Each structure stands twice: as structure tokens, then as C-alpha cells.
Amino acid sequence: MGSQPQVSSYTAAAPRGIFNYAWGVIATFLSALWTMICATGAAIAAMMNKPHAVTLITRAWGRGIVGVCGIKVQIEGLENLTALKSYVLVANHQSFFDIFASAAFLPGEPRFVAKKELLKIPIVGYAMQRGGHIIIDRDAGGQAIRKAIKIIQTGLDVCVFAEGHRYNDNRVHEFNDGGAWLAILSKLPAVPMSISGSGRFYPRGAMIVTPGLTMRMIIGKPIPTEGMRSADRTELTRRLEEAVRATFTTEV
């Protein structure tokens, strides 16, 4: 879609001494345990129709994982979200820590767009489906879009990882137009966010986190969507991708 100046891959392995490896094993185990505990709480809160309780539990979940893994999260541009009643955040995607950090530190009532395969995970899938997250089911077609808009109209915020899945090559890849389409249909501002560094310590396919490292999230200026039509989603996607590329960095 745009030019691709981010051509650097992760050229060096993250520090991995004996202490660091042991920390990583313990942190990974505790994170999995914490996930099941929080998913149970979120499922119960969702069953009781308590969306704000789901948010608080999800925030505790993200902060717990980030904390036990010793990950430092540098965030810039939070002021671009605080004045918004609701928003659609559109970001690149390198690691599960993109989700953990977004859940932990984004203001409002953030929910995520997720693939339907996650529904197969016991407890977690139930909590996601009932907790206001948007599950992508390509077979459902327009019905899935209508359900997504209905969720957004309840006042929840939405975080979309527009590349479609995680990438390990330390680059920003072409965005799909789903996030822009959701923003236009819901008439909410679309907000670009670049995420850098997270693929270094927990890339796709990793089993054990490399703790004690840093990631950076930079939130850009909101792009109003009032007056836009579905046909404008390609141009909006281009603007969002360019904004993410402009603040993405290959080194943190």
C-alpha cells in the first residue's frame, strides 16, 4: 500500500543467560495461570452483564503479565485518546504482548477484534465471546459486521491489528481495510498506533518469553470518519498505515 522503509529484521537474539531463561520459564507459567484466573473472572462478569467489570479484569490481566515478565512499556500520545468518547484503534502486530499492553494501558473500555479460532480455548473463548470482543467469522458475512457495529454502539472501544496476524520480521506490513470499515460504519474516529519492539521478546511461535526488555506504543492523531462512506475505506486504510509507518521504529 505505502512504501516500506522498515526493512530491518531482528538481527540479534535477545539476552538469554541462565537467570533470564529461568525468569522467562517462571513468568510464562505464571502468565498462563493468571490468564485462566482472569478469564474465569471475566466470563463470570460477562455472564452477569457487567461490561465495566470485564474491562477492569482485562486491565488487571494485561498489567499482571507485563509486570511479571518485567516488560517496560513506553507509551506516547495517550492524550489523543483521553478526549474521545469512543474510538477504533488501528495498529500493527508483532506479538501477543501487543494485546497485553493495550489491555493494560489504553483508556476507556477497549475490546479486541479476534479470530473465531480463539473461541475453542476453554474459558478464554467464552469470556471473549460474552465480554464484548468482536469475533471475526468470515462465513457469517454481513451478519458479523452488524454484530460488530452493535457491540461498538454500546460505548466500547475497539482495537484492530490491521495486518491480520503477527509478523516476526520487524516490519510494518500492508493493512487490511477491516479497521477502517468498522470506524466508518460506526462513525467513530480511527486512531493509528504503532507498536515496536514486542516481537523481540515474544515473537510468533515462541513458547517462552524473554523477560526484562522494552516495547514502545505511539498513538497518533485521531482521523474523523463522519461523512465518510464505505467506498472511502481504502483511502482511510492508507492514511492509517502511513501514520503507523511514520512512528514505527526497528530499534527500541
BAVO-552218 format. One record per residue: residue number from 1; chain; x, y, z of N, C-alpha, C in turn. Coordinates in steps of 0.001 Angstrom, whole numbers, padded with zeros to 6 digits, m for minus. Layout:
REM residues N
(NUM, A, (X, Y, Z), (X, Y, Z), (X, Y, Z))
...
//
This chain:
REM residues 252
(1, A, (000846, m001201, 000000), (000000, 000000, 000000), (000874, 001241, 000000))
(2, A, (001729, 001397, 001016), (002646, 002514, 001047), (004049, 002015, 000838))
(3, A, (005019, 002923, 000870), (006409, 002499, 000818), (006748, 001753, 002090))
(4, A, (007790, 000931, 002044), (008124, 000095, 003183), (009560, 000342, 003610))
(5, A, (009817, 001433, 004373), (011179, 001741, 004776), (011680, 000843, 005884))
(6, A, (010773, 000128, 006581), (011190, m000696, 007707), (011644, m002054, 007179))
(7, A, (012928, m002178, 006850), (013416, m003404, 006228), (014306, m004210, 007165))
(8, A, (014536, m003724, 008357), (015406, m004424, 009296), (014659, m005561, 009968))
(9, A, (015324, m006704, 010095), (014763, m007807, 010870), (015451, m007844, 012221))
(10, A, (015011, m008759, 013090), (015657, m008883, 014387), (016983, m009591, 014179))
(11, A, (018053, m008811, 014114), (019350, m009360, 013710), (020089, m010035, 014845))
(12, A, (019735, m009716, 016095), (020444, m010319, 017223), (019445, m010885, 018202))
(13, A, (019809, m012018, 018778), (018923, m012623, 019765), (018910, m011791, 021030))
(14, A, (017772, m011761, 021683), (017680, m011049, 022947), (018526, m011745, 023998))
(15, A, (018965, m011032, 025058), (019810, m011625, 026092), (019160, m012870, 026685))
(16, A, (019961, m013935, 026867), (019377, m015190, 027293), (020339, m015947, 028209))
(17, A, (020722, m015342, 029337), (021530, m016041, 030319), (020680, m017018, 031115))
(18, A, (021321, m017742, 032027), (020604, m018745, 032818), (019505, m018091, 033657))
(19, A, (019828, m016980, 034313), (018835, m016295, 035130), (017674, m015807, 034268))
(20, A, (018012, m015230, 033121), (016972, m014706, 032248), (016069, m015825, 031741))
(21, A, (016675, m016967, 031394), (015880, m018094, 030909), (014958, m018624, 032002))
(22, A, (015497, m018765, 033218), (014670, m019254, 034329), (013525, m018284, 034617))
(23, A, (013832, m016997, 034594), (012795, m015970, 034779), (011722, m016118, 033701))
(24, A, (012168, m016331, 032471), (011224, m016477, 031377), (010305, m017676, 031546))
(25, A, (010860, m018804, 031983), (010052, m020013, 032186), (009007, m019773, 033273))
(26, A, (009456, m019208, 034400), (008536, m018957, 035515), (007482, m017927, 035120))
(27, A, (007915, m016851, 034450), (006980, m015793, 034042), (005949, m016318, 033051))
(28, A, (006376, m017181, 032137), (005443, m017748, 031170), (004391, m018616, 031860))
(29, A, (004847, m019438, 032819), (003914, m020281, 033568), (002929, m019429, 034370))
(30, A, (003441, m018423, 035069), (002563, m017572, 035873), (001591, m016786, 034989))
(31, A, (002048, m016388, 033817), (001175, m015652, 032899), (000028, m016532, 032418))
(32, A, (000338, m017801, 032122), (m000721, m018728, 031695), (m001719, m018958, 032826))
(33, A, (m001207, m019115, 034049), (m002082, m019308, 035203), (m002948, m018072, 035434))
(34, A, (m002342, m016891, 035349), (m003064, m015632, 035542), (m004133, m015446, 034463))
(35, A, (m003828, m015895, 033245), (m004799, m015816, 032159), (m006044, m016629, 032483))
(36, A, (m005874, m017825, 032982), (m007027, m018667, 033305), (m007835, m018077, 034464))
(37, A, (m007147, m017518, 035450), (m007849, m016900, 036581), (m008665, m015699, 036103))
(38, A, (m008026, m014828, 035318), (m008718, m013619, 034849), (m009815, m013960, 033846))
(39, A, (m009590, m014964, 033006), (m010614, m015360, 032048), (m011854, m015871, 032770))
(40, A, (m011639, m016594, 033867), (m012775, m017071, 034657), (m013557, m015897, 035236))
(41, A, (m012815, m014927, 035795), (m013476, m013741, 036345), (m014201, m012944, 035285))
(42, A, (m013565, m012783, 034105), (m014190, m012030, 033018), (m015429, m012749, 032496))
(43, A, (m015372, m014081, 032451), (m016530, m014851, 031990), (m017709, m014681, 032937))
(44, A, (m017419, m014691, 034235), (m018487, m014506, 035227), (m019074, m013096, 035120))
(45, A, (m018188, m012086, 034981), (m018654, m010708, 034847), (m019486, m010526, 033581))
(46, A, (m019065, m011166, 032490), (m019818, m011075, 031244), (m021174, m011747, 031377))
(47, A, (m021210, m012880, 032079), (m022456, m013603, 032284), (m023445, m012756, 033079))
(48, A, (m022908, m011908, 033980), (m023741, m011037, 034805), (m024023, m009698, 034136))
(49, A, (m023567, m009567, 032850), (m023777, m008337, 032082), (m023139, m007131, 032779))
(50, A, (m021874, m007278, 033151), (m021100, m006220, 033802), (m019897, m005870, 032923))
(51, A, (m020111, m005113, 031828), (m019015, m004844, 030894), (m017847, m004082, 031517))
(52, A, (m018136, m003150, 032435), (m017032, m002406, 033048), (m016181, m003323, 033925))
(53, A, (m016817, m004283, 034588), (m016061, m005262, 035377), (m015159, m006092, 034467))
(54, A, (m015665, m006420, 033263), (m014835, m007132, 032298), (m013604, m006308, 031952))
(55, A, (m013801, m005001, 031757), (m012680, m004109, 031449), (m011654, m004105, 032577))
(56, A, (m012107, m003978, 033808), (m011184, m003929, 034942), (m010392, m005226, 035079))
(57, A, (m011061, m006339, 034870), (m010384, m007634, 034958), (m009372, m007779, 033818))
(58, A, (m009782, m007357, 032628), (m008881, m007438, 031477), (m007662, m006553, 031681))
(59, A, (m007874, m005376, 032267), (m006752, m004472, 032539), (m005797, m005096, 033569))
(60, A, (m006348, m005715, 034600), (m005515, m006388, 035598), (m004750, m007553, 034977))
(61, A, (m005410, m008252, 034048), (m004770, m009355, 033330), (m003547, m008855, 032561))
(62, A, (m003729, m007804, 031766), (m002624, m007285, 030977), (m001493, m006757, 031839))
(63, A, (m001828, m006013, 032875), (m000787, m005449, 033737), (m000047, m006533, 034500))
(64, A, (m000773, m007588, 034895), (m000118, m008680, 035600), (000914, m009371, 034740))
(65, A, (000576, m009633, 033495), (001518, m010311, 032598), (002704, m009417, 032272))
(66, A, (002434, m008164, 031945), (003520, m007224, 031654), (004448, m007097, 032864))
(67, A, (003864, m007051, 034062), (004648, m006883, 035270), (005509, m008086, 035591))
(68, A, (004931, m009285, 035572), (005684, m010475, 035954), (006791, m010766, 034940))
(69, A, (006605, m010328, 033696), (007630, m010523, 032672), (008651, m009383, 032645))
(70, A, (008449, m008378, 033477), (009403, m007278, 033568), (009519, m006465, 032297))
(71, A, (008434, m006379, 031536), (008459, m005632, 030275), (008185, m004156, 030539))
(72, A, (009053, m003315, 030056), (008846, m001872, 030158), (008076, m001404, 028923))
(73, A, (006936, m000765, 029143), (006095, m000293, 028043), (006184, 001226, 027972))
(74, A, (006778, 001724, 026913), (006850, 003163, 026674), (005644, 003563, 025819))
(75, A, (004845, 004509, 026320), (003641, 004925, 025588), (003685, 006427, 025341))
(76, A, (003450, 006804, 024111), (003346, 008214, 023744), (001992, 008451, 023074))
(77, A, (001409, 009613, 023322), (000192, 010007, 022621), (m001106, 009615, 023288))
(78, A, (m001069, 009243, 024571), (m002312, 008890, 025258), (m003315, 010045, 025247))
(79, A, (m002804, 011270, 025185), (m003698, 012435, 025167), (m004582, 012442, 023915))
(80, A, (m004189, 011688, 022880), (m005005, 011612, 021674), (m006248, 010744, 021858))
(81, A, (m006291, 009973, 022958), (m007437, 009118, 023242), (m008322, 009649, 024356))
(82, A, (m007726, 010372, 025296), (m008460, 010729, 026510), (m009653, 011639, 026236))
(83, A, (m009611, 012421, 025168), (m010720, 013331, 024870), (m011816, 012664, 024046))
(84, A, (m011599, 011411, 023645), (m012562, 010725, 022789), (m013538, 009922, 023633))
(85, A, (m014800, 009976, 023252), (m015803, 009175, 023954), (m015637, 007700, 023619))
(86, A, (m015447, 007388, 022346), (m015151, 006036, 021875), (m014254, 006162, 020657))
(87, A, (m013588, 005067, 020295), (m012651, 005123, 019180), (m012432, 003725, 018608))
(88, A, (m011891, 003692, 017391), (m011402, 002461, 016769), (m009898, 002637, 016588))
(89, A, (m009123, 001862, 017324), (m007666, 001954, 017283), (m007146, 000937, 016272))
(90, A, (m006265, 001372, 015387), (m005745, 000504, 014328), (m004221, 000448, 014443))
(91, A, (m003684, m000776, 014612), (m002268, m000932, 014905), (m001644, m002059, 014095))
(92, A, (m000313, m002059, 014054), (000428, m003205, 013528), (000524, m004275, 014610))
(93, A, (001091, m005434, 014270), (001027, m006567, 015208), (002292, m007416, 015116))
(94, A, (003022, m007532, 016267), (004239, m008329, 016309), (004175, m009473, 017321))
(95, A, (003368, m009312, 018362), (003466, m010217, 019498), (002169, m010218, 020293))
(96, A, (001943, m011294, 021081), (000815, m011286, 021999), (000928, m010145, 023009))
(97, A, (002135, m009654, 023238), (002295, m008548, 024180), (001671, m007263, 023663))
(98, A, (001413, m007172, 022374), (000660, m006031, 021850), (m000724, m006002, 022494))
(99, A, (m001307, m007186, 022663), (m002628, m007301, 023287), (m002530, m007029, 024783))
(100, A, (m001547, m007657, 025443), (m001410, m007477, 026889), (m001225, m005998, 027244))
(101, A, (m000328, m005314, 026516), (m000035, m003909, 026825), (m001214, m003011, 026484))
(102, A, (m001899, m003297, 025383), (m003071, m002492, 025025), (m004170, m002651, 026061))
(103, A, (m004409, m003889, 026498), (m005414, m004133, 027535), (m005042, m003436, 028836))
(104, A, (m003752, m003393, 029131), (m003292, m002838, 030404), (m003365, m001323, 030464))
(105, A, (m003051, m000655, 029360), (m002779, 000780, 029454), (m003668, 001689, 028605))
(106, A, (m004463, 001143, 027695), (m005330, 002019, 026910), (m006515, 002480, 027749))
(107, A, (m006897, 003747, 027644), (m008040, 004249, 028412), (m009366, 003786, 027821))
(108, A, (m010420, 003996, 028562), (m011757, 003650, 028073), (m012100, 002196, 028338))
(109, A, (m012861, 001616, 027404), (m013339, 000233, 027541), (m012872, m000571, 026323))
(110, A, (m011565, m000808, 026207), (m011054, m001445, 024988), (m011457, m002907, 024851))
(111, A, (m011821, m003273, 023623), (m012090, m004646, 023239), (m011300, m004936, 021965))
(112, A, (m011124, m006202, 021652), (m010267, m006585, 020538), (m011049, m007318, 019452))
(113, A, (m010563, m007181, 018228), (m011066, m007981, 017122), (m010226, m009252, 017077))
(114, A, (m010877, m010408, 017134), (m010159, m011675, 017242), (m010725, m012700, 016279))
(115, A, (m009902, m013673, 015922), (m010331, m014752, 015041), (m011189, m015741, 015812))
(116, A, (m012122, m016376, 015106), (m013064, m017266, 015768), (m012393, m018502, 016360))
(117, A, (m011167, m018816, 015901), (m010457, m019974, 016432), (m010189, m019839, 017925))
(118, A, (m010109, m018592, 018428), (m009852, m018384, 019860), (m011018, m018844, 020718))
(119, A, (m012192, m018988, 020116), (m013355, m019437, 020874), (m013203, m020878, 021341))
(120, A, (m012275, m021604, 020731), (m012061, m023001, 021108), (m011280, m023145, 022416))
(121, A, (m010656, m022051, 022881), (m009880, m022120, 024116), (m010849, m022114, 025299))
(122, A, (m010797, m023123, 026155), (m011741, m023188, 027284), (m011684, m021927, 028143))
(123, A, (m012808, m021471, 028579), (m012988, m020295, 029444), (m012623, m019000, 028708))
(124, A, (m011423, m018946, 028115), (m010988, m017740, 027400), (m011951, m017428, 026254))
(125, A, (m012313, m018461, 025485), (m013221, m018255, 024367), (m014574, m017752, 024822))
(126, A, (m015091, m018331, 025905), (m016385, m017886, 026441), (m016305, m016435, 026901))
(127, A, (m015215, m016109, 027624), (m015055, m014743, 028131), (m014975, m013734, 026991))
(128, A, (m014303, m014102, 025904), (m014182, m013186, 024776), (m015524, m013000, 024078))
(129, A, (m016220, m014091, 023862), (m017488, m014012, 023136), (m018533, m013232, 023918))
(130, A, (m018600, m013446, 025215), (m019598, m012779, 026040), (m019135, m011414, 026561))
(131, A, (m017838, m011132, 026460), (m017298, m009913, 027057), (m017241, m008713, 026147))
(132, A, (m017815, m008813, 024939), (m017866, m007660, 024050), (m016780, m007613, 023004))
(133, A, (m015921, m008629, 022946), (m014905, m008659, 021899), (m015556, m009032, 020573))
(134, A, (m014967, m008569, 019486), (m015534, m008787, 018158), (m014861, m009998, 017535))
(135, A, (m015629, m011034, 017326), (m015101, m012274, 016775), (m015313, m012290, 015269))
(136, A, (m014235, m012489, 014534), (m014301, m012488, 013078), (m014684, m013880, 012588))
(137, A, (m015826, m013946, 011942), (m016297, m015179, 011327), (m016613, m014861, 009868))
(138, A, (m015676, m015188, 009004), (m015843, m014823, 007594), (m017055, m015497, 006960))
(139, A, (m017453, m016633, 007513), (m018609, m017341, 006960), (m019924, m016624, 007256))
(140, A, (m019902, m015756, 008292), (m021138, m015080, 008695), (m021442, m013864, 007831))
(141, A, (m020437, m013364, 007094), (m020657, m012251, 006171), (m021189, m011003, 006859))
(142, A, (m022278, m010441, 006285), (m022848, m009198, 006787), (m023352, m009309, 008205))
(143, A, (m023762, m010504, 008620), (m024243, m010684, 009987), (m023147, m010374, 010994))
(144, A, (m021899, m010759, 010681), (m020779, m010491, 011576), (m020523, m008993, 011682))
(145, A, (m020635, m008280, 010568), (m020425, m006832, 010577), (m021497, m006147, 011411))
(146, A, (m022733, m006557, 011233), (m023827, m005942, 012009), (m023644, m006184, 013501))
(147, A, (m023186, m007365, 013856), (m022943, m007668, 015263), (m021812, m006806, 015805))
(148, A, (m020760, m006611, 015004), (m019632, m005782, 015425), (m020078, m004345, 015676))
(149, A, (m020901, m003805, 014766), (m021385, m002432, 014928), (m022257, m002323, 016180))
(150, A, (m023064, m003318, 016429), (m023918, m003315, 017619), (m023078, m003278, 018891))
(151, A, (m021974, m004033, 018899), (m021071, m004032, 020055), (m020451, m002657, 020244))
(152, A, (m019983, m002066, 019150), (m019343, m000754, 019229), (m020318, 000307, 019724))
(153, A, (m021564, 000212, 019300), (m022560, 001218, 019671), (m022934, 001180, 021149))
(154, A, (m022503, 000156, 021871), (m022750, 000116, 023314), (m021782, 001009, 024076))
(155, A, (m020816, 001619, 023374), (m019860, 002513, 024024), (m018495, 001907, 024232))
(156, A, (m018283, 000698, 023742), (m016975, 000065, 023869), (m016021, 000605, 022807))
(157, A, (m014736, 000579, 023121), (m013694, 000948, 022163), (m013162, m000325, 021513))
(158, A, (m012608, m000203, 020327), (m012171, m001375, 019588), (m010715, m001219, 019152))
(159, A, (m009946, m002267, 019359), (m008554, m002300, 018904), (m008440, m003342, 017800))
(160, A, (m007964, m002902, 016631), (m007836, m003768, 015463), (m006363, m003871, 015074))
(161, A, (m005856, m005094, 014943), (m004499, m005304, 014433), (m004626, m005558, 012935))
(162, A, (m004318, m004514, 012168), (m004767, m004458, 010772), (m003946, m005300, 009808))
(163, A, (m002829, m005857, 010246), (m002048, m006702, 009344), (m002635, m008114, 009226))
(164, A, (m003559, m008459, 010123), (m004206, m009757, 010037), (m003642, m010797, 010965))
(165, A, (m002325, m010777, 011200), (m001702, m011672, 012175), (m000338, m011111, 012552))
(166, A, (000348, m011797, 013455), (001647, m011321, 013934), (002749, m011603, 012910))
(167, A, (003708, m010674, 012827), (004857, m010839, 011940), (006146, m010779, 012758))
(168, A, (007144, m011594, 012347), (008410, m011677, 013081), (009556, m010923, 012428))
(169, A, (009315, m010220, 011319), (010425, m009650, 010556), (010702, m008184, 010883))
(170, A, (010090, m007661, 011953), (010378, m006291, 012402), (010050, m005256, 011337))
(171, A, (008926, m005461, 010653), (008463, m004528, 009636), (006973, m004293, 009806))
(172, A, (006485, m003214, 009235), (005043, m002979, 009136), (004590, m003511, 007781))
(173, A, (003571, m004357, 007796), (003059, m004954, 006566), (001769, m004252, 006135))
(174, A, (001337, m004555, 004934), (000147, m003911, 004382), (m001064, m004161, 005273))
(175, A, (m001830, m003109, 005524), (m003034, m003197, 006350), (m004218, m003678, 005516))
(176, A, (m005070, m004494, 006143), (m006362, m004750, 005512), (m007332, m003647, 005930))
(177, A, (m008486, m003581, 005280), (m009366, m002422, 005466), (m010457, m002632, 006517))
(178, A, (m010376, m003736, 007283), (m011424, m004015, 008258), (m011572, m002952, 009331))
(179, A, (m010440, m002466, 009856), (m010494, m001441, 010895), (m011094, m000145, 010385))
(180, A, (m010681, 000261, 009186), (m011234, 001480, 008583), (m012731, 001331, 008338))
(181, A, (m013137, 000155, 007897), (m014553, m000092, 007623), (m015370, m000006, 008907))
(182, A, (m014870, m000605, 009987), (m015572, m000519, 011267), (m015700, 000930, 011731))
(183, A, (m014615, 001696, 011582), (m014643, 003093, 012011), (m015661, 003899, 011209))
(184, A, (m015713, 003671, 009899), (m016641, 004416, 009043), (m018084, 004034, 009349))
(185, A, (m018350, 002734, 009462), (m019720, 002298, 009707), (m020232, 002733, 011079))
(186, A, (m019331, 002798, 012054), (m019726, 003204, 013407), (m019619, 004711, 013619))
(187, A, (m019044, 005413, 012620), (m018858, 006870, 012681), (m017964, 007281, 013851))
(188, A, (m017029, 006415, 014215), (m016078, 006721, 015282), (m014746, 007141, 014685))
(189, A, (m013970, 007963, 015404), (m012646, 008318, 014901), (m011742, 007094, 014824))
(190, A, (m010951, 007027, 013773), (m009959, 005965, 013611), (m008614, 006506, 014096))
(191, A, (m007970, 005762, 014993), (m006741, 006237, 015619), (m005598, 005269, 015299))
(192, A, (m004525, 005752, 014648), (m003396, 004864, 014351), (m002498, 004680, 015577))
(193, A, (m001947, 003491, 015749), (m000984, 003236, 016831), (000112, 002302, 016321))
(194, A, (001353, 002739, 016427), (002470, 001870, 016059), (002975, 001147, 017298))
(195, A, (003349, m000116, 017123), (003904, m000930, 018202), (005273, m001425, 017740))
(196, A, (006298, m001130, 018522), (007662, m001508, 018166), (008307, m002296, 019304))
(197, A, (009099, m003279, 018959), (009924, m003977, 019945), (009349, m005237, 020541))
(198, A, (008034, m005431, 020474), (007434, m006567, 021174), (007808, m007906, 020546))
(199, A, (008093, m007900, 019256), (008474, m009142, 018603), (009843, m009640, 019010))
(200, A, (010606, m008790, 019653), (011956, m009179, 020069), (011925, m010149, 021238))
(201, A, (010970, m009987, 022148), (010983, m010827, 023343), (009876, m011888, 023378))
(202, A, (008893, m011799, 022464), (007892, m012872, 022385), (007310, m012904, 020981))
(203, A, (008119, m013345, 019997), (007639, m013381, 018612), (006650, m014512, 018386))
(204, A, (006039, m014486, 017235), (005113, m015550, 016860), (005844, m016897, 016888))
(205, A, (005230, m017892, 017520), (005831, m019212, 017612), (006656, m019445, 018855))
(206, A, (006949, m018394, 019614), (007754, m018555, 020828), (006951, m019282, 021902))
(207, A, (007626, m020097, 022688), (007000, m020801, 023797), (007286, m020133, 025134))
(208, A, (008440, m019476, 025225), (008869, m018860, 026485), (009248, m017409, 026220))
(209, A, (008760, m016506, 027033), (009062, m015088, 026889), (010511, m014804, 027297))
(210, A, (011117, m013822, 026640), (012408, m013287, 027084), (012105, m012037, 027894))
(211, A, (012198, m012113, 029216), (011741, m011002, 030065), (012738, m009856, 030158))
(212, A, (012244, m008746, 030723), (013115, m007632, 031060), (013438, m006689, 029922))
(213, A, (012711, m006743, 028814), (013003, m005878, 027675), (011934, m004783, 027536))
(214, A, (011991, m004044, 026442), (011163, m002839, 026271), (010395, m002884, 024961))
(215, A, (009163, m002369, 025001), (008375, m002149, 023790), (007864, m000717, 023797))
(216, A, (007490, m000242, 022623), (007032, 001147, 022514), (005716, 001203, 021745))
(217, A, (004776, 001982, 022274), (003490, 002201, 021613), (003321, 003701, 021405))
(218, A, (003098, 004114, 020155), (002919, 005532, 019846), (001541, 005722, 019207))
(219, A, (000702, 006478, 019899), (m000678, 006704, 019458), (m000746, 008009, 018672))
(220, A, (m001258, 007925, 017465), (m001305, 009094, 016602), (m002586, 009904, 016766))
(221, A, (m002705, 010921, 015945), (m003876, 011797, 015970), (m005107, 011074, 015406))
(222, A, (m006256, 011256, 016036), (m007480, 010624, 015523), (m007841, 011170, 014136))
(223, A, (m008387, 010297, 013310), (m008878, 010692, 011989), (m010402, 010617, 012019))
(224, A, (m011087, 011747, 011933), (m012561, 011717, 011955), (m013115, 010939, 010770))
(225, A, (m014213, 010238, 010988), (m014824, 009460, 009891), (m016230, 009942, 009550))
(226, A, (m016721, 010947, 010261), (m018064, 011449, 009945), (m018098, 011957, 008508))
(227, A, (m019111, 011561, 007791), (m019246, 011957, 006398), (m018588, 010993, 005427))
(228, A, (m017794, 010044, 005938), (m017173, 009056, 005057), (m018172, 007965, 004710))
(229, A, (m017951, 007352, 003536), (m018764, 006234, 003088), (m017892, 004980, 003015))
(230, A, (m018535, 003836, 002830), (m017790, 002582, 002743), (m016717, 002635, 001664))
(231, A, (m017004, 003347, 000598), (m016047, 003454, m000506), (m014769, 004186, m000103))
(232, A, (m014812, 004909, 001012), (m013638, 005662, 001467), (m012692, 004822, 002309))
(233, A, (m013026, 003561, 002539), (m012221, 002777, 003477), (m010808, 002503, 002964))
(234, A, (m010635, 002419, 001642), (m009283, 002198, 001108), (m008380, 003380, 001398))
(235, A, (m008891, 004576, 001192), (m008108, 005782, 001462), (m007841, 005927, 002959))
(236, A, (m008833, 005638, 003798), (m008639, 005722, 005242), (m007606, 004694, 005697))
(237, A, (m007659, 003495, 005137), (m006666, 002473, 005476), (m005271, 002940, 005101))
(238, A, (m005138, 003569, 003954), (m003838, 004097, 003526), (m003318, 005133, 004515))
(239, A, (m004183, 006029, 004959), (m003769, 007064, 005904), (m003350, 006462, 007240))
(240, A, (m004092, 005460, 007693), (m003763, 004806, 008953), (m002424, 004071, 008857))
(241, A, (m002232, 003363, 007765), (m000973, 002629, 007586), (000214, 003581, 007504))
(242, A, (000060, 004662, 006783), (001150, 005634, 006670), (001476, 006250, 008030))
(243, A, (000447, 006526, 008830), (000680, 007103, 010155), (001428, 006119, 011063))
(244, A, (001098, 004835, 010952), (001794, 003823, 011746), (003243, 003696, 011292))
(245, A, (003464, 003650, 009988), (004830, 003548, 009462), (005698, 004731, 009898))
(246, A, (005076, 005900, 009996), (005824, 007106, 010317), (006393, 007085, 011729))
(247, A, (005760, 006347, 012648), (006228, 006343, 014036), (006813, 004984, 014457))
(248, A, (006712, 003985, 013583), (007302, 002677, 013882), (008820, 002771, 013858))
(249, A, (009467, 002063, 014773), (010923, 002043, 014805), (011418, 000612, 014887))
(250, A, (012527, 000323, 014231), (013064, m001033, 014235), (013911, m001326, 015467))
(251, A, (014240, m000301, 016258), (015037, m000484, 017461), (014370, 000238, 018628))
(252, A, (014262, m000435, 019754), (013685, 000169, 020948), (014709, 000061, 022078))
//
